[in-house]
């Protein structure tokens, strides 16, 4: 089999990252090896996102660059996948003559056959066929993948909620859950390759299994908790209306479940929540937050906010800001509303001006930045258990202890805080802490991370001896 080069450009959410990994492994079966260099590629796949206008604009801008490359590289194959591909279909081929393939969100398993057709027939193909509730096949776990500490695992696809602003049900289909046995097999295979942490992905993980009479999400978490060698479990995203006591109790009862939940609220105004078709009230959301913190006092809560939804008044926005102040989120993703056809909100009256939306966004982001920094600074002096991802981007020499050699590592706490930490010892350069749990004394809290130093690291250490058993 002739070796060919594949370049994948991923835009959007964690689910797209996971899908891109599946694309790479599907195409490996027909001789494609990934490259990090665009000019080396024989096949370029752009995995797109249409949830926000900016992401779609990025996709078409990148595709425009690829058209220039194809002018001098005639045999280059260019494919477009993901949500923009599902939504636009044939129109992409009409708009961009350099594109060879448009494939939808349910066509990943058909991709090898589609590419082989293009290779042999030099044709252009659109495949955006979508079943209402398709079976989700087993995911592929690559044999030659480099070891990673943390990986995403998709447990369901699509969504049944039809929030007024959202295109997901239209581009990813109705909600379908994977069989629990399939999920467990994938996680065991990942752990066998050295993975220590998995993040379970779904548009609304709280409703996992409900429309197929499978186990509940809380029961699935308990099953995954039993996988030997797995250290941590995370998940995203939770819909507040489906967050029940059984899952909340899991933050106390399921040992490997991390103390963090991403719980999008979108607005603090009941009037706007109703227009968004979110099916919960401000008061119900705050009750869920209280129950989470009563059950797991150390839990970190992050959220999403949409600013400038049609009809949002200053009073509505003030109510959102008050909710943010009340909850004191650990982190917040705030976005400007943009029309996303065919989502129902496109037809709503009383659109908000761009300047007003921009001002409101800056207000809420500035407040949350202060709050996040304050929460991080409150952790100074504590000792946190950090699962180490590897060396930090900024590897330092010298470090905090005078003239000792040091290396800076990075990882995350159970509450999903990024921690950059030093190991100071005469053997620092011989250590490999990747995938190890390390106790770290927090020295500083920053806007988006913490920094500190590993504690009780003996200068006589060699290799990994004793690393997993650091004590404060």
C-alpha positions as CSV (number, residue, x, y, z in Angstrom):
1,X,0.0,0.0,0.0
2,X,1.4,3.4,-1.0
3,X,1.9,5.8,1.8
4,X,-0.1,9.0,1.4
5,X,-0.2,12.1,3.6
6,X,-3.3,13.4,5.4
7,X,-3.7,16.8,7.0
8,X,-6.8,17.5,9.2
9,X,-7.8,21.0,10.2
10,X,-10.4,20.9,13.0
11,X,-12.6,23.8,14.0
12,X,-15.1,23.8,16.9
13,X,-16.0,21.7,19.9
14,X,-14.5,18.7,21.6
15,X,-16.8,16.4,19.6
16,X,-15.2,17.7,16.4
17,X,-11.8,16.9,17.9
18,X,-13.0,13.3,18.6
19,X,-14.5,13.0,15.1
20,X,-11.2,14.2,13.6
21,X,-9.4,11.4,15.4
22,X,-11.9,8.9,14.0
23,X,-11.4,10.3,10.5
24,X,-7.6,9.9,10.8
25,X,-8.0,6.3,11.9
26,X,-10.6,5.4,9.3
27,X,-8.3,6.8,6.6
28,X,-5.2,5.0,8.0
29,X,-6.9,1.8,6.8
30,X,-6.5,3.0,3.1
31,X,-2.9,4.1,3.5
32,X,-3.1,7.7,4.8
33,X,-0.7,8.8,7.5
34,X,-1.2,12.1,9.2
35,X,1.2,15.0,8.6
36,X,1.5,18.3,10.5
37,X,2.6,20.1,7.3
38,X,0.0,21.4,4.9
39,X,2.2,21.4,1.9
40,X,3.1,17.7,2.4
41,X,-0.6,16.6,2.2
42,X,-2.1,14.5,-0.5
43,X,-5.5,14.8,1.2
44,X,-6.7,17.7,3.3
45,X,-9.9,17.4,5.5
46,X,-11.5,20.4,7.1
47,X,-13.7,19.4,9.9
48,X,-16.1,22.4,10.4
49,X,-18.4,23.9,13.0
50,X,-21.5,26.0,12.3
51,X,-22.7,26.6,15.9
52,X,-21.5,30.2,15.7
53,X,-21.1,32.5,12.7
54,X,-17.4,33.1,13.4
55,X,-16.6,29.4,13.2
56,X,-18.2,29.1,9.8
57,X,-16.4,32.1,8.6
58,X,-13.1,30.6,9.7
59,X,-13.9,27.4,7.8
60,X,-14.6,29.2,4.5
61,X,-11.5,31.4,4.9
62,X,-9.3,28.3,5.4
63,X,-10.9,26.7,2.4
64,X,-10.0,29.7,0.3
65,X,-6.4,29.3,1.2
66,X,-6.5,25.6,0.1
67,X,-7.9,26.6,-3.3
68,X,-4.6,28.5,-3.9
69,X,-2.6,25.4,-2.9
70,X,-4.5,23.3,-5.3
71,X,-3.6,25.5,-8.3
72,X,0.0,24.1,-8.2
73,X,-0.9,20.7,-6.7
74,X,-3.5,19.4,-9.0
75,X,-3.8,15.9,-7.5
76,X,-4.5,17.2,-4.0
77,X,-7.9,16.0,-2.7
78,X,-9.8,18.5,-0.5
79,X,-12.7,17.3,1.7
80,X,-15.1,19.3,3.9
81,X,-16.8,17.5,6.9
82,X,-18.6,18.4,10.0
83,X,-21.6,20.7,10.7
84,X,-21.1,23.2,7.9
85,X,-20.8,20.4,5.4
86,X,-24.0,18.8,6.7
87,X,-25.8,22.1,6.5
88,X,-24.5,23.4,3.1
89,X,-24.0,20.2,1.2
90,X,-24.0,20.7,-2.6
91,X,-23.8,24.5,-2.2
92,X,-20.2,24.1,-1.1
93,X,-19.2,22.4,-4.3
94,X,-21.0,25.1,-6.3
95,X,-19.3,27.9,-4.3
96,X,-15.8,26.4,-4.3
97,X,-14.6,24.5,-7.4
98,X,-11.4,23.3,-5.6
99,X,-13.4,21.1,-3.2
100,X,-13.7,17.4,-4.1
101,X,-15.7,16.0,-1.2
102,X,-18.5,17.2,1.1
103,X,-19.4,14.7,3.8
104,X,-21.8,15.1,6.7
105,X,-21.7,14.3,10.4
106,X,-23.0,10.8,9.9
107,X,-20.7,9.9,7.0
108,X,-17.4,9.4,8.8
109,X,-17.6,5.6,8.6
110,X,-18.2,5.9,4.8
111,X,-15.2,8.2,4.3
112,X,-12.6,5.5,3.1
113,X,-15.0,4.4,0.3
114,X,-15.7,8.0,-0.7
115,X,-12.0,8.9,-0.9
116,X,-11.2,5.8,-2.9
117,X,-14.0,6.7,-5.4
118,X,-12.4,10.2,-5.8
119,X,-8.9,8.7,-6.2
120,X,-10.0,6.2,-8.9
121,X,-12.7,8.3,-10.8
122,X,-11.5,11.8,-10.2
123,X,-15.0,12.8,-9.3
124,X,-16.6,15.2,-6.9
125,X,-18.9,13.8,-4.2
126,X,-21.5,15.1,-1.7
127,X,-22.6,12.6,1.0
128,X,-24.8,14.3,3.7
129,X,-27.3,11.4,4.1
130,X,-28.5,11.4,7.7
131,X,-30.7,8.9,9.5
132,X,-33.1,10.1,12.2
133,X,-31.6,7.9,14.9
134,X,-28.7,6.0,13.5
135,X,-26.9,3.2,15.2
136,X,-23.5,4.4,16.4
137,X,-20.8,1.9,15.4
138,X,-17.8,1.0,17.6
139,X,-15.1,3.7,17.5
140,X,-11.7,2.9,16.2
141,X,-8.7,3.0,18.6
142,X,-5.5,3.4,16.6
143,X,-2.7,1.0,17.1
144,X,0.1,3.5,16.4
145,X,-1.3,6.5,18.2
146,X,1.2,8.3,20.5
147,X,0.3,7.9,24.2
148,X,-1.9,10.6,25.6
149,X,-2.9,11.1,29.2
150,X,-6.4,12.3,28.5
151,X,-8.8,11.5,25.6
152,X,-12.3,12.3,24.5
153,X,-14.9,9.5,24.1
154,X,-18.2,10.3,22.4
155,X,-21.1,8.5,24.2
156,X,-24.0,9.9,22.1
157,X,-24.7,12.0,19.1
158,X,-27.4,14.5,18.2
159,X,-29.9,16.4,20.3
160,X,-33.6,16.4,21.0
161,X,-33.8,19.7,22.8
162,X,-34.2,22.1,19.9
163,X,-33.1,25.2,21.8
164,X,-34.2,28.2,19.8
165,X,-30.6,29.4,18.9
166,X,-29.1,26.0,18.1
167,X,-28.5,24.2,14.9
168,X,-27.2,20.9,16.4
169,X,-30.4,18.9,15.9
170,X,-30.5,19.9,12.3
171,X,-26.8,19.1,11.5
172,X,-26.1,16.2,13.9
173,X,-29.6,14.6,14.0
174,X,-31.8,13.4,16.8
175,X,-30.3,12.2,20.0
176,X,-28.8,8.6,19.8
177,X,-26.8,6.9,22.6
178,X,-24.0,4.4,22.1
179,X,-24.4,1.0,23.7
180,X,-22.7,1.0,27.1
181,X,-20.7,-2.1,26.2
182,X,-19.2,-0.3,23.2
183,X,-18.2,2.7,25.3
184,X,-16.6,0.4,27.9
185,X,-14.6,-1.4,25.2
186,X,-13.3,1.8,23.8
187,X,-12.2,3.1,27.2
188,X,-10.5,-0.2,28.1
189,X,-8.6,0.0,24.8
190,X,-7.5,3.5,25.5
191,X,-6.4,2.7,29.0
192,X,-4.4,-0.2,27.6
193,X,-2.5,2.3,25.5
194,X,-1.7,4.5,28.6
195,X,-4.7,6.8,28.8
196,X,-5.4,7.9,32.4
197,X,-8.4,10.2,32.0
198,X,-11.4,10.2,29.7
199,X,-13.9,13.0,29.0
200,X,-17.3,11.6,27.9
201,X,-18.9,13.7,25.2
202,X,-22.5,14.4,24.3
203,X,-24.8,17.4,23.5
204,X,-26.7,16.4,26.7
205,X,-25.0,13.6,28.6
206,X,-27.7,13.8,31.3
207,X,-30.2,12.2,29.0
208,X,-27.9,9.4,27.9
209,X,-29.8,6.2,27.2
210,X,-33.3,7.5,27.9
211,X,-34.9,7.1,24.5
212,X,-33.3,3.7,23.9
213,X,-34.0,2.1,27.3
214,X,-30.3,1.8,28.1
215,X,-28.8,2.4,31.5
216,X,-28.9,5.9,32.9
217,X,-25.9,8.2,32.7
218,X,-25.2,7.9,36.4
219,X,-25.2,4.1,36.0
220,X,-22.8,4.4,33.0
221,X,-20.4,6.5,35.1
222,X,-20.5,3.8,37.8
223,X,-19.6,1.1,35.2
224,X,-16.7,3.2,33.8
225,X,-15.5,3.8,37.4
226,X,-14.7,0.1,37.5
227,X,-12.3,0.2,34.6
228,X,-8.9,-0.9,36.0
229,X,-6.1,1.6,35.3
230,X,-8.4,4.6,34.6
231,X,-7.7,7.4,37.0
232,X,-10.2,10.1,36.2
233,X,-13.6,10.6,34.5
234,X,-15.0,13.9,33.2
235,X,-18.0,14.7,31.0
236,X,-19.6,17.5,29.0
237,X,-22.1,18.9,28.4
238,X,-24.9,18.8,31.0
239,X,-28.4,20.3,30.3
240,X,-29.8,21.7,33.6
241,X,-33.3,20.5,33.0
242,X,-32.1,16.8,33.0
243,X,-29.6,17.1,35.9
244,X,-31.0,14.7,38.5
245,X,-30.1,13.7,42.0
246,X,-28.7,10.4,40.9
247,X,-26.0,12.2,38.8
248,X,-25.4,14.8,41.5
249,X,-24.9,12.1,44.1
250,X,-22.2,10.6,41.7
251,X,-19.9,13.5,42.6
252,X,-19.8,12.1,46.1
253,X,-20.1,8.3,45.4
254,X,-18.1,7.7,42.2
255,X,-14.5,7.9,43.2
256,X,-12.9,8.6,39.8
257,X,-15.5,11.3,38.8
258,X,-13.8,14.7,38.8
259,X,-15.1,17.5,40.9
260,X,-16.1,19.7,38.0
261,X,-19.3,20.2,36.0
262,X,-20.0,22.4,33.0
263,X,-23.6,23.4,33.3
264,X,-24.6,26.0,30.6
265,X,-27.2,28.4,31.9
266,X,-27.2,30.7,28.8
267,X,-29.2,33.5,30.5
268,X,-30.3,34.6,34.0
269,X,-33.6,35.9,32.8
270,X,-36.7,33.7,32.9
271,X,-38.2,35.6,30.0
272,X,-35.2,34.9,27.8
273,X,-34.8,31.3,29.0
274,X,-38.4,30.7,27.8
275,X,-37.7,32.4,24.4
276,X,-34.6,30.1,24.2
277,X,-36.8,27.0,24.8
278,X,-34.4,25.9,27.6
279,X,-37.2,24.4,29.8
280,X,-35.9,25.5,33.2
281,X,-36.1,28.7,35.2
282,X,-33.4,30.8,36.9
283,X,-34.7,29.5,40.2
284,X,-34.5,25.9,39.2
285,X,-30.9,26.4,37.9
286,X,-29.8,28.0,41.2
287,X,-31.4,25.1,43.1
288,X,-29.3,22.6,41.1
289,X,-26.2,24.6,41.9
290,X,-27.0,24.5,45.6
291,X,-27.6,20.8,45.5
292,X,-24.3,20.2,43.7
293,X,-22.4,22.3,46.3
294,X,-24.2,20.6,49.2
295,X,-23.2,17.2,47.8
296,X,-19.6,18.1,46.7
297,X,-18.5,21.3,48.5
298,X,-15.2,21.5,46.5
299,X,-17.0,21.2,43.1
300,X,-16.0,23.7,40.3
301,X,-18.9,24.9,38.2
302,X,-18.4,26.4,34.8
303,X,-21.0,27.7,32.3
304,X,-22.0,29.2,29.0
305,X,-23.8,32.5,28.5
306,X,-25.3,33.8,25.2
307,X,-25.3,37.6,25.2
308,X,-27.7,39.6,23.0
309,X,-30.4,37.0,22.3
310,X,-33.3,38.6,20.4
311,X,-35.4,40.7,22.7
312,X,-32.8,40.8,25.6
313,X,-33.4,44.1,27.4
314,X,-31.0,45.8,29.9
315,X,-33.1,44.3,32.7
316,X,-32.7,40.8,31.2
317,X,-28.9,41.3,30.9
318,X,-28.8,42.6,34.5
319,X,-30.5,39.5,35.7
320,X,-27.9,37.4,33.9
321,X,-25.1,39.4,35.5
322,X,-26.7,39.0,38.9
323,X,-26.9,35.2,38.4
324,X,-23.2,35.1,37.5
325,X,-22.4,37.1,40.7
326,X,-24.6,34.8,42.8
327,X,-23.2,31.5,41.5
328,X,-19.6,32.7,41.3
329,X,-18.6,30.4,38.5
330,X,-15.1,29.0,38.3
331,X,-15.1,29.8,34.6
332,X,-17.4,31.2,32.0
333,X,-17.7,31.0,28.2
334,X,-19.7,33.9,27.0
335,X,-20.7,34.4,23.3
336,X,-22.4,37.0,21.2
337,X,-25.7,35.8,19.8
338,X,-25.6,35.3,16.0
339,X,-28.4,34.0,13.7
340,X,-27.8,30.4,12.7
341,X,-30.3,29.2,10.1
342,X,-32.4,27.1,10.4
343,X,-32.6,27.6,14.2
344,X,-36.0,29.1,15.1
345,X,-34.4,32.2,16.7
346,X,-33.5,33.5,13.3
347,X,-37.2,34.5,12.8
348,X,-37.6,36.2,16.2
349,X,-38.1,40.0,16.2
350,X,-36.3,42.6,18.3
351,X,-32.7,41.7,17.3
352,X,-30.0,43.5,19.4
353,X,-27.5,45.8,17.8
354,X,-23.9,44.6,17.5
355,X,-22.5,47.5,19.5
356,X,-24.9,46.7,22.4
357,X,-24.1,43.0,22.3
358,X,-20.3,43.8,22.3
359,X,-20.6,46.1,25.3
360,X,-22.6,43.6,27.3
361,X,-20.1,40.8,26.4
362,X,-17.2,42.9,27.7
363,X,-19.0,43.7,31.0
364,X,-19.7,40.0,31.7
365,X,-16.2,38.8,30.7
366,X,-14.5,41.5,32.7
367,X,-16.5,40.5,35.8
368,X,-15.8,36.8,35.3
369,X,-12.1,37.4,34.8
370,X,-11.9,39.1,38.2
371,X,-13.9,36.3,39.8
372,X,-11.7,33.5,38.3
373,X,-8.5,35.2,39.3
374,X,-9.9,35.6,42.9
375,X,-10.9,32.0,43.1
376,X,-7.5,30.9,41.8
377,X,-5.7,33.1,44.3
378,X,-7.8,31.5,47.1
379,X,-6.0,28.2,46.3
380,X,-2.6,29.6,47.1
381,X,-1.1,27.7,50.0
382,X,-3.1,24.5,49.3
383,X,-1.8,21.2,48.0
384,X,-3.5,19.9,44.9
385,X,-3.4,16.5,43.3
386,X,-2.4,17.1,39.7
387,X,-2.6,14.6,36.8
388,X,0.4,15.5,34.7
389,X,-0.1,15.9,31.0
390,X,3.6,16.5,30.3
391,X,6.1,19.3,30.2
392,X,4.6,22.8,30.1
393,X,4.9,24.9,27.0
394,X,7.3,27.1,28.8
395,X,10.0,24.8,30.1
396,X,12.1,26.8,32.5
397,X,15.7,26.6,33.8
398,X,16.6,27.7,37.3
399,X,13.2,27.7,39.0
400,X,12.0,28.8,42.4
401,X,14.7,27.2,44.6
402,X,17.8,29.2,43.8
403,X,20.3,27.4,41.6
404,X,18.8,23.9,41.4
405,X,18.0,22.5,37.9
406,X,14.3,22.4,37.3
407,X,11.7,21.4,34.8
408,X,8.2,22.9,34.6
409,X,5.4,20.4,34.1
410,X,1.7,21.0,33.5
411,X,-1.5,19.2,34.4
412,X,-5.0,19.6,35.8
413,X,-6.6,19.3,39.2
414,X,-9.8,17.4,39.7
415,X,-11.6,20.7,39.5
416,X,-10.1,21.2,36.0
417,X,-7.7,24.0,37.0
418,X,-4.6,24.1,34.9
419,X,-1.4,23.9,37.1
420,X,2.1,24.6,35.9
421,X,4.6,23.3,38.4
422,X,8.3,22.9,39.0
423,X,10.2,19.8,39.9
424,X,13.4,20.9,41.6
425,X,16.0,18.2,42.2
426,X,19.4,17.1,41.1
427,X,17.7,14.4,38.9
428,X,14.9,16.6,37.5
429,X,16.1,15.9,33.9
430,X,15.7,12.2,34.4
431,X,12.1,12.2,35.6
432,X,9.1,11.5,33.4
433,X,6.0,12.5,35.2
434,X,3.6,12.3,32.2
435,X,0.4,10.4,33.3
436,X,1.4,10.5,37.0
437,X,-0.6,12.0,39.9
438,X,1.6,14.5,41.6
439,X,1.0,16.5,44.8
440,X,1.6,20.2,44.1
441,X,1.9,23.1,46.5
442,X,0.2,26.1,44.9
443,X,2.3,29.2,45.1
444,X,0.4,31.6,42.8
445,X,-3.1,32.0,41.3
446,X,-3.4,33.6,37.9
447,X,-6.3,34.5,35.6
448,X,-6.4,31.2,33.8
449,X,-4.0,28.9,35.7
450,X,-2.2,28.1,38.9
451,X,1.5,27.6,39.5
452,X,3.5,25.8,42.2
453,X,6.0,23.1,43.0
454,X,5.9,19.4,43.5
455,X,6.2,18.5,47.2
456,X,8.4,15.9,48.9
457,X,10.4,15.1,45.8
458,X,13.6,13.6,47.0
459,X,16.9,14.5,45.2
460,X,17.9,10.8,45.1
461,X,14.9,9.9,42.9
462,X,15.6,8.1,39.7
463,X,13.1,7.6,36.9
464,X,9.6,7.3,38.3
465,X,10.4,5.6,41.6
466,X,8.0,6.9,44.3
467,X,6.5,9.6,42.1
468,X,2.9,8.5,42.5
469,X,3.2,8.6,46.3
470,X,4.1,12.2,47.0
471,X,2.6,13.5,50.1
472,X,2.0,17.1,51.2
